[in-house]
Amino acid sequence: MNRVQTEDFDISTEIAALTKGRSDIGAVVTFSGLVRDVTLTLEHYAGMTERELTKIEAEANTRWKLQAVTIIHRIGTLNPGDNIVLVITASTHRKDAFEAAEFLMDYLKTRAPFWKREGDTWVEAKASDDDAAERWK
Amino acid sequence: MKLLYFASLRQKIGLPEEDVTPPDSVRDVADLIDWLMTRGPEYAAAFENKITIRAAIDQEHAKLDAPLGHPREVAFFPPVTGG
């Protein structure tokens, strides 16, 4: 499941939604990204973003045994300390959930069409993010 | 075809989207960029550093040598910075 939204998300609520009524999940890993230092404005390519997130999620499902995945990304203006992104992976055992969460973030950061702006200045992409995604090839 | 521009490219070109009819000689993404660059100084400036331009054909990532075919939309943008 993936969502792009302006409003905040609640991690406990999202975990509960993922695990509700299920007895096959033994591990839940969450990654949440927060805004650091400065106010950011995020824009995205509506339509392509959802397609990319769905593809990234499908790719994770081919590589690891996952019971469920949630990806939520916020857009609009966000202040320091605000949530920006949430990835939740659920699996039978922890290894799949841990690795898949890291993979999802690495791929999201290099493939999902979001762009951050700080005031009038667009944030530059980092080579370290490309390197992080590259190691899953 | 419909073209969409995002982030710094949209700012440099001054438009979020437009409809264009490129000549038949425009076959791949690189051709389309070269043709767009002839349309005015704002396009020339936006596409100046071709290696940093990312493209998508019908909402799928596409390399510079990807054939255009007959797309509904082609998007141009800088490397993504989400997450």
Backbone of each chain as ProteinMPNN parsed JSONL, in Angstrom:
{"seq_chain_A": "MNRVQTEDFDISTEIAALTKGRSDIGAVVTFSGLVRDVTLTLEHYAGMTERELTKIEAEANTRWKLQAVTIIHRIGTLNPGDNIVLVITASTHRKDAFEAAEFLMDYLKTRAPFWKREGDTWVEAKASDDDAAERWK", "coords_chain_A": {"N_chain_A": [[0.845, -1.184, 0.0], [0.586, 2.18, -0.845], [0.798, 5.738, -0.269], [0.443, 9.194, -1.027], [0.524, 12.212, 0.583], [-0.563, 15.343, 2.066], [-1.081, 15.697, 4.74], [-0.068, 14.82, 8.124], [1.224, 11.632, 9.38], [0.435, 8.854, 11.534], [2.425, 6.729, 13.263], [1.853, 4.495, 14.93], [-0.85, 4.041, 14.364], [-0.681, 3.315, 11.683], [0.853, 0.972, 11.81], [-0.894, -0.638, 13.241], [-3.005, -0.821, 11.419], [-1.841, -2.347, 9.496], [-1.292, -4.799, 10.707], [-3.597, -5.704, 11.812], [-5.894, -8.216, 12.747], [-4.303, -10.296, 11.855], [-2.285, -13.239, 12.056], [0.029, -14.08, 11.056], [2.24, -12.51, 10.987], [5.416, -11.885, 12.153], [7.325, -9.987, 12.51], [7.817, -6.522, 12.483], [9.071, -3.789, 10.837], [9.794, -0.376, 11.031], [10.571, 2.557, 9.232], [11.015, 5.937, 9.662], [11.312, 9.07, 8.16], [12.477, 12.292, 8.986], [12.152, 15.883, 8.802], [15.056, 17.818, 8.739], [16.712, 20.589, 10.26], [15.907, 22.78, 8.333], [13.024, 24.467, 6.835], [11.176, 22.752, 4.382], [9.887, 22.448, 1.044], [7.955, 20.176, -0.683], [7.49, 18.773, -3.861], [5.824, 16.704, -6.314], [5.485, 14.268, -8.99], [2.519, 13.725, -9.801], [0.768, 10.72, -10.2], [2.89, 9.413, -11.708], [4.453, 9.089, -9.443], [2.928, 7.405, -7.715], [2.823, 5.146, -9.321], [5.567, 4.466, -9.432], [6.115, 3.978, -6.716], [4.492, 1.771, -6.307], [5.743, -0.038, -8.031], [8.268, -0.241, -6.826], [7.585, -1.368, -4.43], [6.564, -3.815, -5.367], [8.89, -4.89, -6.397], [10.373, -5.251, -4.042], [8.836, -7.237, -2.93], [9.42, -9.356, -4.593], [11.98, -9.929, -3.868], [12.15, -10.394, -1.135], [10.472, -12.196, 1.498], [7.599, -10.971, 2.25], [4.954, -9.944, 4.368], [3.406, -7.71, 4.381], [3.424, -4.299, 3.208], [3.841, -0.847, 3.802], [3.96, 2.34, 2.413], [4.323, 5.71, 2.939], [4.383, 8.994, 1.822], [4.978, 12.377, 2.386], [3.879, 15.54, 0.997], [4.17, 19.059, 0.101], [4.592, 21.878, 2.328], [6.951, 21.459, 4.833], [8.142, 21.443, 8.167], [11.135, 21.698, 10.271], [11.617, 18.733, 12.12], [9.186, 17.674, 11.426], [7.381, 14.802, 10.225], [8.318, 13.117, 7.227], [8.524, 10.888, 5.555], [7.361, 7.494, 5.549], [8.084, 4.113, 5.963], [6.915, 0.894, 6.254], [7.541, -2.452, 6.936], [6.453, -5.795, 6.998], [7.014, -9.062, 8.097], [7.488, -12.662, 8.37], [9.8, -13.357, 9.757], [12.505, -11.417, 11.188], [14.664, -10.655, 9.48], [13.939, -10.402, 6.735], [12.146, -8.236, 6.887], [13.757, -6.154, 7.923], [15.794, -5.885, 5.904], [14.28, -5.379, 3.603], [13.05, -2.958, 4.232], [15.188, -1.188, 4.209], [16.019, -1.414, 1.564], [13.686, -0.462, 0.255], [13.672, 2.25, 1.022], [16.106, 3.106, -0.108], [15.611, 2.733, -2.837], [13.324, 4.293, -3.172], [14.368, 6.845, -2.708], [15.917, 7.276, -4.949], [14.362, 6.817, -7.171], [11.6, 7.509, -6.978], [9.529, 10.138, -8.05], [9.984, 12.785, -6.47], [10.671, 16.099, -5.347], [12.667, 18.281, -3.43], [12.536, 21.537, -2.091], [14.267, 24.273, -0.751], [13.392, 27.151, 0.491], [13.978, 29.274, -2.161], [15.652, 27.578, -3.39], [16.455, 24.611, -5.035], [16.917, 21.392, -3.709], [19.873, 19.557, -4.111], [20.497, 16.402, -5.668], [22.025, 13.587, -4.052], [25.12, 11.904, -4.512], [25.726, 9.82, -2.844], [23.287, 8.667, -2.299], [22.682, 7.482, -4.73], [24.706, 5.583, -4.789], [23.945, 4.021, -2.621], [21.582, 2.883, -3.572], [22.558, 1.483, -5.703], [23.892, -0.747, -4.697], [22.034, -2.743, -4.39], [21.628, -3.857, -6.796]], "CA_chain_A": [[0.0, 0.0, 0.0], [1.313, 3.446, -0.756], [-0.011, 6.963, -0.237], [1.11, 10.489, -1.024], [-0.444, 13.063, 1.28], [-0.024, 16.551, 2.711], [-1.243, 15.608, 6.198], [0.865, 13.992, 8.891], [0.796, 10.251, 9.616], [0.691, 8.361, 12.883], [3.108, 5.442, 13.051], [1.118, 3.415, 15.626], [-2.074, 3.78, 13.603], [-0.329, 2.621, 10.444], [1.253, -0.406, 12.151], [-2.124, -1.344, 13.636], [-3.774, -1.092, 10.202], [-1.117, -3.381, 8.758], [-1.232, -6.082, 11.412], [-4.917, -6.02, 12.347], [-6.541, -9.467, 12.384], [-3.381, -11.243, 11.23], [-1.459, -13.985, 12.997], [1.174, -14.592, 10.295], [3.321, -11.513, 11.015], [6.258, -12.021, 13.334], [8.27, -8.875, 12.6], [7.428, -5.268, 11.828], [10.13, -2.778, 10.869], [9.36, 0.926, 10.507], [11.528, 3.639, 9.056], [10.398, 7.224, 9.373], [12.248, 10.147, 7.881], [12.023, 13.582, 9.505], [12.809, 17.06, 8.233], [16.126, 18.356, 9.579], [17.315, 21.937, 10.142], [15.237, 23.882, 7.617], [11.714, 24.214, 6.228], [11.262, 22.238, 3.014], [8.653, 22.269, 0.279], [8.089, 19.011, -1.547], [6.53, 18.551, -4.94], [5.997, 15.386, -6.941], [4.856, 14.046, -10.291], [1.324, 12.946, -9.465], [0.541, 9.668, -11.19], [4.131, 8.635, -11.806], [4.896, 8.754, -8.076], [2.19, 6.235, -7.249], [3.285, 4.005, -10.128], [6.925, 4.102, -9.008], [6.051, 3.38, -5.381], [3.918, 0.433, -6.482], [6.794, -0.863, -8.64], [9.319, -0.471, -5.822], [6.987, -2.323, -3.482], [6.506, -5.116, -6.05], [10.273, -5.366, -6.478], [10.719, -5.739, -2.698], [8.118, -8.509, -2.73], [10.084, -10.442, -5.323], [13.295, -10.199, -3.267], [12.001, -10.852, 0.249], [9.17, -12.743, 1.836], [6.958, -9.927, 3.056], [3.513, -10.116, 4.58], [2.741, -6.445, 4.059], [4.283, -3.114, 3.087], [3.191, 0.465, 3.741], [4.832, 3.479, 2.118], [3.609, 6.989, 2.947], [5.292, 10.125, 1.604], [4.26, 13.662, 2.464], [4.248, 16.633, 0.085], [3.812, 20.368, 0.621], [5.61, 22.54, 3.143], [7.217, 20.719, 6.067], [9.076, 22.144, 9.047], [12.062, 20.828, 10.992], [10.954, 17.86, 13.092], [7.992, 17.055, 10.831], [7.518, 13.552, 9.468], [8.302, 13.301, 5.771], [8.294, 9.607, 4.87], [7.214, 6.32, 6.416], [8.101, 2.791, 5.341], [6.696, -0.21, 7.205], [7.58, -3.78, 6.324], [6.062, -6.853, 7.922], [7.395, -10.383, 7.601], [7.419, -13.709, 9.391], [11.012, -13.219, 10.557], [12.964, -10.028, 11.129], [15.658, -10.34, 8.453], [13.256, -9.899, 5.528], [11.568, -6.911, 7.149], [14.869, -5.193, 8.038], [16.455, -5.641, 4.62], [13.324, -4.794, 2.655], [12.823, -1.547, 4.606], [16.338, -0.419, 3.737], [15.907, -1.428, 0.096], [12.584, 0.418, -0.154], [14.106, 3.64, 1.174], [17.157, 3.396, -1.1], [14.991, 2.844, -4.158], [12.437, 5.462, -3.152], [15.16, 8.074, -2.781], [16.547, 7.457, -6.262], [13.437, 6.544, -8.277], [10.268, 8.124, -6.853], [9.689, 11.524, -8.491], [9.755, 13.87, -5.5], [11.76, 17.1, -5.318], [12.648, 19.158, -2.259], [12.999, 22.91, -2.274], [14.521, 24.994, 0.487], [13.202, 28.533, 0.032], [13.966, 29.309, -3.626], [16.729, 26.726, -3.889], [16.143, 23.18, -5.12], [17.914, 20.539, -3.06], [20.614, 18.747, -5.082], [20.551, 14.961, -5.397], [23.314, 13.18, -3.49], [25.734, 10.713, -5.115], [25.689, 8.736, -1.848], [21.998, 7.983, -2.445], [22.814, 6.611, -5.906], [25.556, 4.462, -4.376], [23.147, 3.172, -1.728], [20.626, 2.128, -4.406], [23.345, 0.655, -6.619], [24.36, -2.003, -4.084], [20.965, -3.746, -4.456], [21.544, -4.338, -8.179]], "C_chain_A": [[0.884, 1.24, 0.0], [0.39, 4.645, -0.885], [0.899, 8.179, -0.312], [0.112, 11.458, -0.43], [0.228, 14.298, 1.861], [-0.074, 16.404, 4.233], [-0.222, 14.666, 6.839], [0.342, 12.55, 8.951], [1.138, 9.869, 11.039], [1.218, 6.933, 12.765], [2.335, 4.286, 13.689], [-0.14, 3.021, 14.86], [-1.761, 2.954, 12.351], [0.115, 1.182, 10.715], [0.003, -1.233, 12.469], [-2.935, -1.735, 12.402], [-3.162, -2.262, 9.43], [-1.261, -4.761, 9.4], [-2.6, -6.574, 11.9], [-5.467, -7.355, 11.821], [-5.613, -10.5, 11.783], [-2.546, -11.951, 12.292], [-0.209, -14.538, 12.312], [2.362, -13.634, 10.308], [4.118, -11.656, 12.307], [7.202, -10.851, 13.537], [7.732, -7.665, 11.846], [8.596, -4.298, 11.972], [9.546, -1.48, 10.329], [10.576, 1.819, 10.323], [10.722, 4.901, 8.877], [11.488, 8.256, 9.198], [11.649, 11.455, 8.354], [12.784, 14.721, 8.832], [13.853, 17.573, 9.233], [16.343, 19.836, 9.29], [16.435, 23.03, 9.53], [13.871, 23.469, 7.076], [11.891, 23.815, 4.765], [9.891, 22.258, 2.355], [8.888, 21.125, -0.698], [7.046, 19.007, -2.637], [6.795, 17.189, -5.562], [5.263, 15.342, -8.271], [3.679, 13.115, -10.04], [1.059, 11.928, -10.57], [1.783, 8.808, -11.301], [4.611, 8.222, -10.417], [4.238, 7.471, -7.599], [2.619, 4.983, -8.015], [4.656, 3.529, -9.677], [6.9, 3.42, -7.642], [5.493, 1.964, -5.457], [4.957, -0.522, -7.073], [7.886, -1.228, -7.631], [8.84, -1.509, -4.808], [6.947, -3.73, -4.093], [7.9, -5.728, -6.131], [10.723, -5.93, -5.117], [10.067, -7.098, -2.444], [8.728, -9.671, -3.503], [11.391, -10.84, -4.633], [13.208, -10.763, -1.851], [10.598, -11.389, 0.466], [8.501, -11.763, 2.803], [5.464, -10.199, 3.175], [2.75, -8.848, 4.201], [3.764, -5.315, 4.006], [3.403, -1.867, 3.101], [4.257, 1.504, 3.407], [3.96, 4.735, 2.118], [4.65, 8.099, 2.766], [4.475, 11.405, 1.651], [4.77, 14.637, 1.401], [3.781, 17.944, 0.708], [4.934, 20.925, 1.478], [5.728, 21.847, 4.493], [8.321, 21.414, 6.859], [10.009, 21.172, 9.751], [11.34, 20.021, 12.069], [9.716, 17.179, 12.546], [8.346, 15.708, 10.2], [7.517, 13.861, 7.981], [7.983, 11.995, 5.047], [8.188, 8.48, 5.891], [7.256, 5.055, 5.556], [7.88, 1.765, 6.447], [6.764, -1.516, 6.421], [7.222, -4.803, 7.395], [6.401, -8.194, 7.296], [7.258, -11.405, 8.718], [8.598, -13.573, 10.353], [11.699, -11.892, 10.255], [13.871, -9.67, 9.944], [15.015, -9.756, 7.195], [12.748, -8.473, 5.735], [12.658, -5.838, 7.231], [15.436, -4.845, 6.669], [15.516, -4.944, 3.638], [13.091, -3.317, 2.962], [13.965, -0.676, 4.081], [16.326, -0.305, 2.212], [14.838, -0.43, -0.379], [12.995, 1.882, -0.054], [15.157, 4.01, 0.134], [16.558, 3.577, -2.49], [14.072, 4.059, -4.24], [13.24, 6.747, -3.379], [15.77, 8.324, -4.156], [15.57, 7.292, -7.43], [12.083, 7.251, -8.183], [10.385, 9.625, -7.147], [9.17, 12.571, -7.498], [10.935, 14.836, -5.598], [11.561, 18.023, -4.135], [13.195, 20.534, -2.618], [13.163, 23.551, -0.904], [14.48, 26.467, 0.133], [13.093, 28.527, -1.478], [14.967, 28.337, -4.246], [16.319, 25.261, -3.888], [17.277, 22.386, -4.494], [18.557, 19.653, -4.129], [20.58, 17.271, -4.68], [21.952, 14.593, -4.916], [23.829, 11.907, -4.163], [25.673, 9.535, -4.147], [24.364, 7.971, -1.901], [22.019, 7.04, -3.646], [23.63, 5.37, -5.548], [24.765, 3.48, -3.519], [22.174, 2.308, -2.528], [21.364, 1.105, -5.272], [23.685, -0.712, -6.018], [23.287, -3.093, -4.087], [20.852, -4.363, -5.841], [21.946, -5.811, -8.302]], "O_chain_A": [[1.835, 1.324, 0.777], [-0.66, 4.577, -1.523], [1.987, 8.194, 0.265], [-1.03, 11.526, -0.884], [1.433, 14.302, 2.116], [0.791, 16.927, 4.936], [0.395, 13.836, 6.17], [-0.814, 12.279, 8.624], [2.008, 10.468, 11.671], [0.544, 6.048, 12.237], [2.174, 3.229, 13.078], [-0.459, 1.84, 14.722], [-2.487, 2.02, 12.01], [-0.204, 0.277, 9.944], [-0.135, -2.372, 12.024], [-3.485, -2.834, 12.336], [-3.866, -3.053, 8.802], [-1.343, -5.77, 8.7], [-2.739, -7.714, 12.345], [-5.502, -7.592, 10.614], [-6.087, -11.5, 11.244], [-2.151, -11.353, 13.293], [0.521, -15.347, 12.886], [3.391, -13.924, 9.697], [3.571, -11.561, 13.406], [7.813, -10.719, 14.597], [7.255, -7.78, 10.717], [9.054, -4.02, 13.08], [8.882, -1.477, 9.292], [11.489, 1.834, 11.149], [9.832, 4.947, 8.028], [12.448, 8.318, 9.966], [10.461, 11.709, 8.156], [13.906, 14.545, 8.357], [13.565, 17.738, 10.419], [16.164, 20.27, 8.152], [16.238, 24.083, 10.137], [13.595, 22.285, 6.885], [12.641, 24.441, 4.015], [8.866, 22.104, 3.019], [9.874, 21.102, -1.434], [5.86, 19.212, -2.378], [7.855, 16.596, -5.361], [4.52, 16.258, -8.624], [3.814, 11.892, -10.061], [1.125, 12.263, -11.753], [1.74, 7.61, -11.021], [5.122, 7.116, -10.243], [4.916, 6.555, -7.132], [2.76, 3.904, -7.438], [4.887, 2.326, -9.552], [7.574, 2.412, -7.431], [5.962, 1.066, -4.758], [5.043, -1.68, -6.664], [8.36, -2.363, -7.587], [9.585, -2.397, -4.393], [7.258, -4.714, -3.421], [8.069, -6.935, -5.956], [11.379, -6.971, -5.061], [10.659, -7.986, -1.83], [8.574, -10.83, -3.118], [11.857, -11.968, -4.797], [14.081, -11.515, -1.419], [9.669, -11.08, -0.279], [8.797, -11.734, 3.998], [4.807, -10.621, 2.224], [1.602, -8.905, 3.759], [4.809, -5.359, 4.656], [2.341, -1.843, 2.479], [5.317, 1.546, 4.031], [2.975, 4.813, 1.384], [5.663, 8.136, 3.464], [3.415, 11.503, 1.034], [5.921, 14.572, 0.97], [3.082, 17.942, 1.721], [6.084, 20.499, 1.37], [4.739, 21.67, 5.204], [9.299, 21.906, 6.295], [9.729, 19.976, 9.828], [10.547, 20.567, 12.837], [9.237, 16.207, 13.13], [9.457, 15.505, 9.71], [6.805, 14.756, 7.525], [7.262, 11.991, 4.05], [8.828, 8.502, 6.943], [6.552, 4.948, 4.552], [8.583, 1.773, 7.458], [6.126, -1.664, 5.379], [7.636, -4.688, 8.548], [6.118, -8.438, 6.123], [6.953, -11.063, 9.861], [8.445, -13.657, 11.572], [11.497, -11.312, 9.188], [13.856, -8.537, 9.462], [15.48, -8.751, 6.656], [12.903, -7.615, 4.866], [12.506, -4.748, 6.679], [15.549, -3.673, 6.309], [15.922, -4.024, 2.928], [12.951, -2.511, 2.042], [13.742, 0.424, 3.576], [16.588, 0.758, 1.651], [15.071, 0.346, -1.306], [12.696, 2.67, -0.951], [15.11, 5.097, -0.441], [16.958, 4.476, -3.231], [14.045, 4.765, -5.248], [12.834, 7.619, -4.147], [16.103, 9.461, -4.489], [15.923, 7.6, -8.568], [11.482, 7.56, -9.212], [11.231, 10.308, -6.57], [8.094, 13.147, -7.661], [12.058, 14.43, -5.897], [10.454, 18.488, -3.862], [14.178, 20.667, -3.347], [12.321, 23.398, -0.02], [15.424, 26.987, -0.461], [12.221, 27.859, -2.034], [15.114, 28.276, -5.467], [15.886, 24.731, -2.865], [18.452, 22.675, -4.721], [17.859, 19.068, -4.957], [20.629, 16.939, -3.495], [22.939, 15.207, -5.319], [23.078, 10.952, -4.362], [25.579, 8.384, -4.573], [24.314, 6.781, -1.589], [21.456, 5.946, -3.601], [23.295, 4.255, -5.948], [24.894, 2.265, -3.668], [21.965, 1.14, -2.203], [20.861, 0.013, -5.537], [23.758, -1.711, -6.733], [23.595, -4.254, -3.814], [20.068, -5.29, -6.045], [21.928, -6.366, -9.401]]}, "seq_chain_B": "MKLLYFASLRQKIGLPEEDVTPPDSVRDVADLIDWLMTRGPEYAAAFENKITIRAAIDQEHAKLDAPLGHPREVAFFPPVTGG", "coords_chain_B": {"N_chain_B": [[2.399, 15.886, -28.602], [2.189, 15.755, -25.011], [4.141, 17.699, -22.867], [5.775, 17.694, -19.737], [7.152, 19.58, -17.076], [9.277, 19.584, -14.267], [10.179, 20.813, -10.99], [13.365, 22.369, -10.836], [13.583, 22.533, -13.606], [11.04, 23.267, -14.507], [10.934, 25.788, -13.395], [13.001, 27.115, -14.783], [12.152, 26.981, -17.452], [9.685, 28.082, -17.227], [7.147, 27.107, -17.423], [4.655, 24.696, -16.473], [3.643, 22.674, -18.076], [3.087, 21.757, -21.545], [1.759, 21.499, -24.898], [3.243, 19.969, -27.647], [4.39, 19.581, -31.062], [6.718, 17.798, -32.259], [9.147, 17.615, -34.981], [9.339, 14.887, -37.425], [11.89, 13.886, -37.383], [12.654, 13.737, -34.769], [13.368, 11.255, -32.69], [14.199, 9.957, -30.354], [14.643, 10.434, -26.743], [16.843, 12.14, -26.371], [16.944, 13.444, -28.861], [14.586, 14.884, -28.677], [15.161, 16.644, -26.593], [17.247, 18.089, -27.797], [15.826, 19.324, -29.848], [13.962, 20.83, -28.369], [15.701, 22.626, -27.21], [16.198, 24.406, -29.197], [14.127, 26.09, -29.144], [14.181, 28.406, -27.687], [15.903, 30.746, -25.472], [15.36, 30.157, -22.777], [14.759, 27.456, -22.807], [17.146, 26.441, -23.792], [18.812, 27.077, -21.665], [17.649, 25.574, -19.606], [18.057, 22.93, -20.418], [20.722, 22.731, -20.693], [22.774, 21.273, -19.317], [22.883, 18.315, -20.147], [23.384, 15.783, -19.102], [22.453, 15.796, -16.532], [19.759, 15.729, -16.735], [16.676, 14.146, -16.202], [14.283, 11.87, -17.556], [10.894, 10.889, -18.303], [8.821, 8.647, -19.989], [5.5, 8.469, -20.628], [5.143, 8.238, -17.842], [7.083, 6.447, -17.035], [10.415, 5.857, -16.086], [12.926, 6.927, -18.352], [15.729, 6.499, -20.453], [18.187, 8.649, -22.092], [18.566, 7.686, -24.668], [16.256, 6.379, -25.2], [13.66, 5.255, -27.328], [11.025, 7.362, -28.527], [8.495, 6.652, -29.538], [4.971, 6.83, -29.633], [4.085, 8.721, -27.435], [1.786, 9.603, -24.764], [2.503, 11.435, -22.81], [5.514, 13.169, -22.011], [7.928, 13.628, -19.575], [10.192, 15.931, -18.045], [12.822, 16.318, -15.728], [14.917, 17.208, -12.857], [17.421, 15.117, -11.142], [15.867, 13.036, -8.677], [14.762, 13.922, -5.334], [13.468, 12.914, -3.06], [12.232, 11.362, 0.013]], "CA_chain_B": [[2.517, 15.203, -27.314], [2.198, 16.648, -23.864], [5.395, 17.719, -22.119], [5.668, 18.198, -18.366], [8.438, 19.973, -16.503], [9.2, 19.622, -12.81], [11.224, 21.377, -10.122], [14.182, 23.449, -11.415], [13.316, 22.661, -15.043], [9.816, 24.048, -14.655], [11.27, 27.176, -13.078], [13.819, 27.71, -15.846], [11.362, 27.091, -18.679], [8.592, 29.0, -16.922], [5.864, 26.448, -17.716], [4.562, 23.348, -15.915], [3.377, 21.724, -19.156], [2.706, 22.324, -22.836], [1.589, 20.53, -25.981], [4.157, 20.257, -28.754], [4.429, 18.637, -32.178], [8.082, 17.801, -32.778], [9.28, 17.059, -36.342], [9.509, 13.425, -37.505], [13.296, 13.531, -37.127], [12.815, 13.541, -33.323], [13.035, 9.835, -32.481], [14.402, 9.518, -28.972], [14.575, 11.491, -25.728], [17.913, 13.107, -26.64], [16.489, 14.265, -30.004], [13.542, 15.8, -28.198], [15.854, 17.698, -25.836], [17.952, 18.936, -28.77], [14.819, 20.127, -30.541], [13.431, 21.808, -27.415], [16.722, 23.656, -26.946], [16.171, 25.407, -30.283], [12.881, 26.858, -29.044], [14.346, 29.681, -26.983], [16.994, 30.765, -24.505], [14.972, 29.52, -21.507], [14.907, 26.005, -23.015], [18.58, 26.178, -23.918], [19.377, 27.137, -20.306], [17.102, 24.479, -18.794], [18.578, 21.622, -20.851], [22.153, 22.946, -20.943], [23.598, 20.175, -18.79], [22.009, 17.195, -20.509], [23.664, 14.61, -18.281], [21.7, 15.89, -15.263], [18.317, 15.72, -17.018], [15.99, 12.855, -16.142], [13.065, 11.909, -18.37], [9.952, 9.779, -18.179], [7.871, 8.509, -21.092], [4.258, 7.924, -20.064], [5.311, 8.002, -16.403], [8.105, 5.433, -16.762], [11.76, 6.388, -16.285], [13.444, 6.655, -19.7], [17.09, 7.002, -20.698], [18.277, 9.61, -23.195], [18.475, 7.025, -25.975], [14.989, 5.631, -25.294], [12.8, 5.719, -28.428], [9.821, 8.028, -28.011], [7.236, 6.042, -29.966], [3.906, 7.832, -29.689], [3.678, 8.821, -26.031], [0.806, 10.603, -24.343], [3.23, 12.515, -22.148], [6.938, 13.019, -21.704], [8.268, 14.559, -18.489], [11.615, 16.212, -17.811], [13.042, 16.776, -14.351], [16.254, 16.941, -12.327], [17.448, 13.929, -10.288], [14.847, 13.141, -7.628], [15.317, 14.196, -3.991], [12.488, 12.61, -2.008], [12.659, 10.521, 1.123]], "C_chain_B": [[2.569, 16.238, -26.195], [3.561, 16.549, -23.171], [5.134, 18.284, -20.726], [7.062, 18.506, -17.839], [8.28, 20.089, -14.987], [10.414, 20.309, -12.183], [12.021, 22.458, -10.869], [13.942, 23.621, -12.914], [12.064, 23.494, -15.317], [10.113, 25.525, -14.427], [12.046, 27.848, -14.209], [13.014, 27.932, -17.115], [10.181, 28.029, -18.478], [7.217, 28.431, -17.21], [5.814, 25.103, -16.996], [4.329, 22.293, -16.994], [2.997, 22.446, -20.427], [2.504, 21.194, -23.842], [2.502, 20.924, -27.131], [4.003, 19.201, -29.849], [5.831, 18.666, -32.761], [8.129, 17.242, -34.196], [9.553, 15.555, -36.297], [10.933, 12.974, -37.183], [13.567, 13.312, -35.629], [12.374, 12.13, -32.963], [13.215, 9.37, -31.052], [14.424, 10.721, -28.024], [15.628, 12.568, -25.993], [17.552, 14.022, -27.807], [15.483, 15.31, -29.534], [14.172, 16.956, -27.411], [16.548, 18.659, -26.806], [16.969, 19.866, -29.492], [14.248, 21.218, -29.612], [14.413, 22.964, -27.204], [16.77, 24.73, -28.033], [14.977, 26.354, -30.136], [13.01, 28.166, -28.279], [15.425, 29.59, -25.926], [16.643, 30.083, -23.179], [15.082, 27.984, -21.617], [16.387, 25.625, -23.074], [19.222, 26.145, -22.527], [18.925, 25.937, -19.479], [17.763, 23.134, -19.124], [20.088, 21.634, -21.092], [23.01, 21.746, -20.538], [22.824, 18.863, -18.934], [22.176, 15.987, -19.588], [22.878, 14.622, -16.96], [20.182, 15.851, -15.479], [17.782, 14.288, -16.907], [14.688, 12.987, -16.945], [12.176, 10.724, -18.042], [9.024, 9.813, -19.384], [6.645, 7.81, -20.535], [4.469, 7.403, -18.634], [6.232, 6.833, -16.06], [9.464, 6.082, -17.0], [12.283, 5.983, -17.658], [14.835, 7.252, -19.839], [17.085, 7.92, -21.916], [18.138, 8.951, -24.563], [17.187, 6.203, -26.14], [14.155, 6.168, -26.453], [11.493, 6.298, -27.888], [8.544, 7.257, -28.338], [6.182, 7.13, -30.097], [3.338, 8.042, -28.294], [2.543, 9.819, -25.828], [1.533, 11.77, -23.69], [4.685, 12.149, -21.912], [7.26, 14.063, -20.639], [9.769, 14.72, -18.402], [11.774, 16.771, -16.408], [14.481, 16.538, -13.925], [16.237, 15.643, -11.517], [16.544, 14.119, -9.061], [15.493, 13.283, -6.245], [14.294, 13.95, -2.88], [13.097, 11.83, -0.864], [13.106, 11.307, 2.338]], "O_chain_B": [[2.931, 17.399, -26.39], [4.065, 15.454, -22.923], [4.368, 19.233, -20.561], [8.022, 17.788, -18.118], [7.287, 20.62, -14.49], [11.5, 20.372, -12.76], [11.431, 23.36, -11.464], [14.079, 24.725, -13.441], [12.035, 24.315, -16.233], [9.625, 26.394, -15.148], [11.785, 29.001, -14.552], [13.171, 28.955, -17.783], [9.726, 28.686, -19.414], [6.23, 29.166, -17.241], [6.838, 24.425, -16.912], [4.764, 21.15, -16.85], [2.625, 23.619, -20.394], [3.007, 20.085, -23.663], [2.527, 22.085, -27.541], [3.549, 18.084, -29.6], [6.114, 19.463, -33.655], [7.248, 16.474, -34.582], [9.949, 15.018, -35.263], [11.159, 11.837, -36.768], [14.605, 12.757, -35.267], [11.181, 11.829, -32.929], [12.486, 8.498, -30.58], [14.25, 11.865, -28.442], [15.351, 13.76, -25.859], [17.813, 15.224, -27.763], [15.529, 16.469, -29.946], [13.76, 18.107, -27.552], [16.453, 19.878, -26.663], [17.255, 21.043, -29.712], [14.076, 22.368, -30.017], [14.014, 24.118, -27.043], [17.307, 25.818, -27.826], [14.832, 27.303, -30.906], [12.064, 28.951, -28.224], [15.821, 28.496, -25.524], [17.511, 29.501, -22.53], [15.447, 27.307, -20.656], [16.817, 24.63, -22.489], [20.066, 25.295, -22.244], [19.717, 25.351, -18.741], [17.999, 22.311, -18.24], [20.655, 20.678, -21.622], [23.849, 21.27, -21.303], [22.204, 18.374, -17.99], [21.219, 15.258, -19.33], [22.668, 13.574, -16.35], [19.413, 15.93, -14.521], [18.364, 13.349, -17.45], [14.08, 14.056, -17.006], [12.644, 9.69, -17.566], [8.506, 10.866, -19.755], [6.735, 6.691, -20.03], [4.043, 6.306, -18.274], [6.183, 6.293, -14.955], [9.653, 6.778, -17.997], [12.11, 4.841, -18.083], [15.087, 8.373, -19.397], [16.114, 7.968, -22.672], [17.654, 9.572, -25.509], [17.046, 5.435, -27.092], [13.955, 7.378, -26.569], [10.929, 5.791, -26.918], [7.619, 7.206, -27.527], [6.457, 8.216, -30.606], [2.231, 7.591, -28.0], [2.365, 10.752, -26.611], [1.238, 12.934, -23.961], [5.034, 10.997, -21.655], [6.912, 15.235, -20.78], [10.527, 13.781, -18.648], [10.974, 17.589, -15.955], [15.194, 15.757, -14.555], [15.163, 15.115, -11.229], [16.466, 15.206, -8.489], [16.613, 12.827, -6.016], [14.255, 14.677, -1.887], [14.313, 11.658, -0.78], [13.492, 10.717, 3.347]]}, "name": "protein", "num_of_chains": 2, "seq": "MNRVQTEDFDISTEIAALTKGRSDIGAVVTFSGLVRDVTLTLEHYAGMTERELTKIEAEANTRWKLQAVTIIHRIGTLNPGDNIVLVITASTHRKDAFEAAEFLMDYLKTRAPFWKREGDTWVEAKASDDDAAERWKMKLLYFASLRQKIGLPEEDVTPPDSVRDVADLIDWLMTRGPEYAAAFENKITIRAAIDQEHAKLDAPLGHPREVAFFPPVTGG"}
